[in-house]
C-alpha cells in the first residue's frame, strides 16, 4: 500500500478509491492473468436467455458446488449448430472477464459443445423434435408416388455418384421416362440454398411428376445440408411428390422424415419412382395370354351352343315342332266349337219359345184367322165406338189387305145385353 506523509512526517489517511476504480483494477488483474484468458469449463446451463434483439446468449454455468455467469456474443453464438437449453451439460471455451459496471466476473464464451454428444447431433435431434411437433412428418400430409411417371426431377450434384446411379437404374427399368437434372451443391454452407432452389424450380416450372433429392453417403457433417430447416419446409410445401435419397441405408436426415417417401440410397430412389419395364412386358404377355384363352373358351362355348341348336328338332325338323301345338290347337278348337254349339242350341230354344209367345200376342196372327182390325186416320187402333163419329174415315186391316171406309152409323151395345148376342 502506498502511504502519504505530511511535511512533519505524519502518515496521512489514504485517498479513497471510487467503485469504478476498484472494479477496473480487479479487471486489469484478471485480464492480465494468462491462465484466465484461455479457459475450458464444463457445467450445466441454467437461466439461459437468447437475447433476440442482439443475438447474444446469457446464461449461468453451474455444477454441484458452484456457479458462474457467462455470456456468448452474437458473432460466436451464430456459429453453434444446436440450441442451448437449461439443464444441458456443455463444454465451453473462453476467457474470464470482469463487468466493471456491475462488479461481477463472468466467462466470455467463444465456443460451446455438448458434453459427450456432438453439437450436430444435438441440433439434429432438436430440429427433428421441433418439426415433428409441427406435424411436418405426419403421414396424412404425404403425397403418393405416381406409378408411371412421364418425367422425373433430380436434385443432386451433376458430378457425384448419385446421379450416375439414378440414371443407370431409371433408364434400365423405365427408359420411357424423361430425367430432368437440377445440378446443386450437396455439401457445405451454400448447399441448402441451392437444394431449396431446386425444389422451388420444379414446382414453378411443373414439368416433372416426381422429384428425387439426395446424394451419396458420408459423415454427419457431409450430410448436414439435408438437415436444414428451410429445406425441410420447402420439401413439405412442394406440390410435387418428393423422394429423399440421402446417404446409405443407415443414414437418416431431416429430409427423409419430411419427404413423401424415403429411399435407402439414390439407386433405391430410382427403383421406387420407376416401374420395371420387364415386369410390365411380362404382365402384358400374361394378360394377352389370359385374354386369348378367355376368347378361345368363349368360342368353344358358343360353338357347342351352335352345334346343339343345329342338332335340335327346331332346326333339323322344324315342322315337327308344330305337331304338339297343332294338337293342342285342335283340342281347343273342338272344345270351343262344342261350347259354342251348346250355347247356340240353348239360345235357339229360348228364341223359339219367345217367338211363340210373341206370335200368340201378334194381332196379325188373329187377323189371319178371319178377323180384322179397325184404325182411325192417324193409324191408331179403334177399340171402342166412343173413339169414332159418323163421317170419320177408317181403315179395316184384314189378312190380305186394307179396306177404307167412312162411318155412316154408330151403334152402341146395350149394357144389359149378353156378350156374343
KEGURO-319533 format. One record per residue (C-alpha): residue in three letters; x, y, z. Coordinates in steps of 0.001 Angstrom, whole numbers, plus 500000, padded with zeros to 6 digits. Example, Ala and Ser with C-alpha at 12.3 -4.5 7.8 and 13.67 -1.06 7.14 Angstrom:
ala512300495500507800 ser513670498940507140 
end
This chain:
unk500000500000500000 unk501320503456499171 unk501242505806502168 unk501155509599502136 unk503018511773504627 unk502702515380505584 unk505616517809505984 unk506117516691509583 unk506356513060508595 unk502967512107509820 unk501040509439507899 unk498127510872506069 unk494918508865505537 unk494743507203502091 unk492731508762499318 unk489617506653498889 unk489089504814495558 unk485894505009493595 unk483987501823492953 unk484806502097489273 unk488490502366490044 unk488353499287492220 unk486473497269489605 unk488804498433486851 unk491783497446488963 unk490331493996489502 unk489507493800485778 unk493120494539484889 unk494387491931487326 unk492069489267485933 unk492635490029482283 unk496409490130482741 unk496365486597484106 unk497121484370481121 unk495539481290482678 unk492198483092482890 unk492253484149479231 unk492266480616477844 unk489746478672479887 unk487880475425479224 unk484978474795481584 unk482319472139481883 unk478975472735483538 unk475219472657483333 unk473315475513481690 unk470766477384483773 unk468954480724483422 unk469582480581479680 unk468389483598477712 unk468640484188473987 unk468526487949473579 unk466793488047470193 unk467311491781469741 unk471099491485469878 unk471638487773469243 unk473720487393472438 unk473385484392474790 unk473255484978478531 unk473463482022480916 unk474819480577484122 unk477150477581484226 unk476942475504487353 unk477995472229488872 unk477150470598492178 unk479191473070494227 unk479324476414492449 unk478231478547489519 unk479485481336487284 unk477737483734484947 unk478561483586481247 unk477862485461478052 unk478299484479474413 unk478191487326471952 unk476322487098468664 unk479406486668466481 unk480178483403468308 unk476588482328469116 unk475578482200465471 unk478236479533464761 unk476928476795467064 unk474772474059465481 unk472322473485468320 unk470021475444470602 unk471358475668474171 unk468752474808476807 unk468530474801480582 unk469787471539482032 unk472086470815479105 unk475651469914480076 unk478208471655477869 unk481918472267477477 unk482773475898476796 unk485916477785475887 unk486538481436476550 unk488101483951478866 unk487325485260482324 unk486475488921482335 unk485063491497484721 unk481977493506484021 unk483198496557485882 unk479850498363485926 unk478252495580487985 unk481424494458489726 unk480940490877488562 unk483142488478486730 unk481970486012484099 unk483078483757481298 unk483049485304477849 unk482374482190475726 unk483682481865472173 unk482755478190471592 unk480303475725473090 unk479821471974472592 unk477528469466474256 unk479379467363476772 unk479593463781475491 unk477399464297472365 unk478322466184469201 unk476676469547468661 unk475488468491465194 unk473686465523466714 unk472049467782469290 unk470995470231466585 unk469625467339464513 unk467535465980467383 unk466251469421468302 unk465148470234464758 unk463638466779464355 unk461569467227467531 unk460500470738466507 unk459279469788463038 unk457648466623464317 unk455587468641466801 unk454512470937463966 unk453213467900462041 unk455624468085459100 unk456340464349459391 unk452700463195459635 unk451628460571457098 unk448381462392456355 unk450367465119454576 unk452391462759452389 unk451575462539448685 unk451522459269446766 unk454282458482444290 unk452966458139440680 unk453214454604439315 unk454039455600435739 unk455832458978435772 unk456404460650432424 unk459156462886433818 unk461399462634436905 unk463147465618438501 unk466518465032440191 unk468216467455442591 unk471801466435443286 unk475362467047442217 unk475958466743438492 unk479319465058439103 unk478552462743442018 unk477958459020442049 unk474317459567442996 unk473282460964439607 unk475088458172437781 unk473351455528439900 unk469934457134439379 unk470382457416435606 unk471611453838435336 unk468749452340437305 unk465979454566435890 unk466948454110432237 unk467263450353432580 unk463953449959434407 unk461789452536432638 unk463531454095429612 unk460412455966428501 unk460616458346431491 unk462331461689430981 unk465047462595433527 unk465498466292434369 unk468539467247436479 unk468776470370438622 unk472508470453439476 unk473153471508443074 unk475799471510445734 unk475133468751448247 unk477680469715450871 unk478825472942452506 unk477248476177453679 unk475811477086450266 unk474253473677449608 unk470916474190451436 unk470057477293449388 unk470795475521446111 unk468770472471447130 unk465851474740448039 unk466110476462444649 unk465865473040443006 unk462626472187444808 unk461160475605444032 unk462252475395440385 unk460420472129439713 unk457294473415441475 unk457290476628439442 unk458012475030436073 unk455860471995436947 unk457490469834434294 unk458010466643436348 unk455745464144438086 unk458072463296440981 unk461288464701442484 unk464320462816443804 unk466580464826446120 unk469729463373447635 unk473375462405447477 unk475682459547448377 unk476713458612451892 unk479098460396454210 unk479597461680457721 unk477001463741459554 unk478973466814458532 unk478843465747454874 unk475079465210455026 unk474338468283457135 unk472879470306454248 unk469939467882454246 unk469211468675457907 unk468431472294457090 unk465129473610458462 unk464296475799455440 unk464972472918453070 unk462648470708455137 unk459883473313454934 unk460427473685451190 unk460002469917450689 unk456899469934452897 unk455371472748450799 unk456138471029447471 unk453078470237445381 unk455073467561443565 unk455845464319445469 unk459416464250446791 unk461560461161447418 unk464513461695449751 unk467606459628448918 unk470389460846451203 unk473366458693452103 unk473274454985452764 unk470594452807454302 unk471671453577457877 unk471751457352457312 unk468668459366458248 unk468302463094457694 unk465509465588458326 unk464715465416454599 unk463987461702454979 unk461296462394457566 unk459590465294455795 unk459673463850452266 unk456725461904450850 unk458914458792450673 unk462380457828451884 unk464798455729449856 unk467752453960451415 unk470065455019448572 unk469845457030445334 unk469619453749443405 unk466738452672445600 unk465013456004444903 unk465254455357441178 unk463640451947441733 unk460847453475443814 unk459787456020441202 unk460070453791438113 unk458164450628437243 unk460188447762435796 unk459572447670432048 unk460419443945432015 unk457757443226434631 unk455285445348432677 unk456019443395429497 unk455701440095431360 unk452352441179432796 unk451159442340429384 unk452102438991427898 unk450315437245430729 unk447228439438430203 unk447333438740426463 unk447575435018427104 unk444705435106429573 unk442608437222427203 unk443329434844424309 unk442428431823426443 unk439220433519427512 unk438334434265423891 unk439063430665422842 unk436972429370425740 unk434082431593424687 unk434422430437421091 unk434257426795422205 unk431232427525424371 unk429398429292421565 unk430424426559419122 unk428870423945421407 unk425718426045421643 unk425529426350417837 unk426028422605417416 unk423260421894419926 unk420969424239418042 unk421901422688414716 unk421055419211416034 unk417840420305417680 unk414427419471416132 unk413675423164415827 unk416233423421413037 unk416536419855411711 unk412747419118411702 unk411047422445412221 unk407576421131411235 unk407696418519413973 unk407826421328416425 unk404275422204415333 unk402745418788415983 unk402064419237419643 unk400912422873419268 unk398622421808416402 unk397186419018418528 unk396599421402421383 unk395055423920418992 unk392723421199417572 unk391612420188421057 unk390997423783421970 unk389060424370418718 unk386860421320419356 unk386180422456422879 unk385336425942421686 unk383057424523418975 unk381309422279421487 unk380819425135423876 unk379620427392421069 unk377187424722419796 unk375779424220423254 unk375320427932423735 unk373782428265420278 unk371244425474420873 unk370305426950424197 unk369806430376422711 unk367853428867419752 unk365435427114422060 unk364997430268424045 unk364389432211420845 unk361742429727419631 unk359962429961422957 unk359981433732422969 unk358903433808419314 unk355950431518420071 unk354886433833422853 unk355266436838420635 unk353299435115417807 unk350474434450420184 unk350334438113421047 unk350713439303417445 unk347416440839416240 unk348201439783412680 unk348013436233413777 unk344436436802414910 unk343658438630411696 unk344920435705409659 unk342192433584411180 unk339384435760409621 unk339376438700411940 unk340129442334411174 unk341442445391412993 unk339976448953412668 unk342269452012412616 unk341472455732412524 unk343022458199410108 unk346009458567412476 unk346635454825412245 unk345565454274415825 unk343541451177416581 unk339868451835417405 unk338975449873420497 unk335531451446421223 unk332630453124419420 unk333397456096421612 unk336532456650419539 unk334633457324416270 unk331931459542414948 unk329689459428411892 unk331681460633408886 unk335090459574410224 unk337402457887407823 unk338514454494408985 unk340698451635407733 unk339936447982408233 unk343002445734408052 unk342427442092407126 unk344842439253406463 unk345462440120402842 unk344992443891402728 unk343192447017403935 unk339623448311403451 unk338977452057403625 unk335528453225404706 unk333510456092406127 unk331414455711409285 unk327745456150408409 unk326259454987411656 unk327477454322415201 unk325514451837417263 unk326308451182420880 unk325644447884422604 unk323143447892425395 unk324746447410428763 unk322458444503429782 unk322996442688426537 unk324797439420426776 unk328164439023425203 unk328005437364421829 unk324389438276421141 
end
